[in-house]
Amino acid sequence: MRPGTRPQVVAHRGASEQLAEHTLGAYLEALDAGAEGLECDVRLTSDGHLVCFHDRDLRRTGSRRGLVSTMELAELDQLEFASWKNPWADLDDEAPDREGGLDRMLTLRRLMETVADCGRRVDLAIETKHPTRYGGLVERRLVDLLRHFGWHRPGSPVRVMSFSYVALQRVQRMAPDVRLVMLIDKARHWPMVMPVLEEGWILGPGIEQLTKHPRFAQRLLRTGREIHVWTVNTDAQLALCQQLGVTAIITDRPAYMLDRLDGQEPQGMA
């Protein structure tokens, strides 16, 4: 993209500023807001299901101990993953009633079905989490699911992201037409990342590193590759991304960012 042009708005774990991340409710909220893409992290359960979940364990959002990788989907489906976001909801008489299914463990298959049925083009950015006890099985199960939906072909709405170049290489071997994003955590890692990049891979730096290290941003621009930036939540961060001409921004605030980009009066604070 050219500097100043409009990036795609991708909802980070759904509309995760408003609703609990990785829940179906958060993704439906993002779609209602007009998000042009959805982002999710995936992990593999002990019985082989890909679920949308960031952490290794359940403590932060599942309110109990346990590793996702050691539990079956049926066990995880008994839990809810929203009360941590608003622990006082039961005391709020004006809080709307919510369907229980919106706050349960979300499978990647269900999220893909939601995207397929939403009636418009919505991209899906899927991050495979590593390290994991299952190694390459995560990518294999992911590609199997993409094939089931026919989303392994050119024009697929899916792109796969990872901080692991080995994971991306696995996907490239199994599904060479799927777009891939090399996530970059630290500017100082760039000299190690650059030699392993395959042709056509997209760059995925964090906004904090672009802000703190302008020379790093310029190095990325000189590659001529697409740049997808996470996690962009403020006006200043959005302005920097537009100046750099990034292709996509991943944000906790899809409605706010769409308002800013489309020239409407924003709701809420920057």
Secondary structure, DSSP 4 states (H G I P E B T S, - for coil): --TTPPPEEEEETTTTTTS-TTSHHHHHHHHHHT-SEEEEEEEE-TTS-EEE--SSBSHHHHSS--BGGGS-HHHHTTS-SSTTT-TTGGG-TTSPP--GGGGSPPBHHHHHHHHHTSSS--EEEEEEPSS-TTTTHHHHHHHHHHHHHTTTSTT-SEEEEES-HHHHHHHHHH-TTSEEEEEE--GGGHHHHGGGPPTTPEEEEBHHHHHH-HHHHHHHHHTT--BEEE---SHHHHHHHHHHT-SEEEES-HHHHHHHHTTPPP-S--
